[in-house]
Amino acid sequence: MIGDAARDSQFRREALALDLRWRCPHCVHEIPDDGSCSLGFPNGMMLTSDLRFRDEDGRWVFCKAFELDDA
């Protein structure tokens, strides 16, 4: 069974290799002026420049309303 650290490392490698987009700056719902979410979701962690995808408690964080802004 693969551990959390290995799974996290694999996700980070694959996200970089595939240029995966899943964070607010790539989403149509981000309000450019302040980075907030037009749907009102708390998105502070999704605005950081690092590739964090777990919160402080180790839970995976992602947005089910993410919609790629391909403009």
PyMOL commands that set and color helices and strands:
alter all, ss='L'
color gray80, all
select helices_A, chain A and resi 4-17+24-26+44-47
alter helices_A, ss='H'
color red, helices_A
deselect
rebuild
show_as cartoon
